Amino acid sequence: MFDADYLKKNLDFEDYIFFESIDSTNEFLTDFIKRKKTSALAASVIQTQGRGRFDRKWSSAEGGLYFSFTQKAGDLDYNLQLFPIVCAMGVHSFLKSSGLPLLSYRWPNDILVKDKKISGILLEMIDDIIIAGIGININVKEFSEELNKTATSMFLIKRIKYDLSISLAEIIKNIKNVKTEKEILDFLENSSMKGKKVRFASSGRKVEGRVAGFKNTGEIEIIINGKVESFIAGDVSILREED
C-alpha cells in the first residue's frame, strides 16, 4: 500500500485518496472533481478497468504504479497542449534517473524501453481542471504472452523492487518542475524522433511519412508525399527503415 504520510509531506494536494483496488483512478477522480472542486491525487495498487488513450485497455496488474492527479489549466506556465508531453517528460526523467537503458520517447506521451512500452498516460478535462492518469510498469514481474511482446517493466529490466510511494512523488515533482516552453521544445528536439519514418493514424486516416519536427504548441509535423502536415493528436508508430 502507499505511504500516505510520505506523499503528503512531499507533494502539495488538498486531497489524497488511496485504494487497494479500483476500476480506474481517472474515472474515480473525474466523479470526485465534479462533486468537490479541489486539487487531488488518487492512487491504487490495482486497477480492474484501467484505460489508455482512445479507450484502449491498460493492463493494471499488482506491482505497477497507477495514479491520477489534478492540474488547473490556468496555473500552467506554458500552452495547455504541451501538458501531455510534460507528463511524458516527468516519467522519462524518473526512468532515466533509475538507470533504465535504451529509453525512447514516442509522441505524444509514450515512453519505451528497448522498444517496449513501459508507461501509459491519459489526460481528460473537467471544466478548467486537467485529470492526468499515469500507469507505469514498475514492479510487474510478468505479462501475458501477448503483452510480453510489446510491454516491459522496471523490475524485469533491473531486477530491483522499487518503492511505489517514492516513485510516485518523484514523477509528480518532475512534472511540476517543468516551467518553460523551451524545456519542452528542447525535449522534443532531443527525442530522436526527428527524421524517423512513421505510420500515423487519426480519425480514420492512416498515412506514412517522416517526422519533420514539432511546432511550438506540440503538434507533430510529418512529411507526407513531399508535403509537411501537422497533427495535434493521433497514434504514431515508428517504422523500421528499409534495408
Secondary structure, DSSP 8 states (H G I E B T S, - for coil): ---HHHHHHHS--SEEEEEEEES-HHHHHHHHHHHS-S-EEEEEEEESS-B-GGG-B----TTSEEEEEEEEGGG-SS-GGGHHHHHHHHHHHHHHHTT-SSEEEETTTEEEETTEEEEEEEEEEETTEEEEEEEE-SS-----TTGGGTB--HHHHH-----HHHHHHHHHHHHHT---HHHHHHHHHTSS-TT-EEEEEETTEEEEEEEEEE-TTS-EEEEETTEEEEESS-EEEE-----
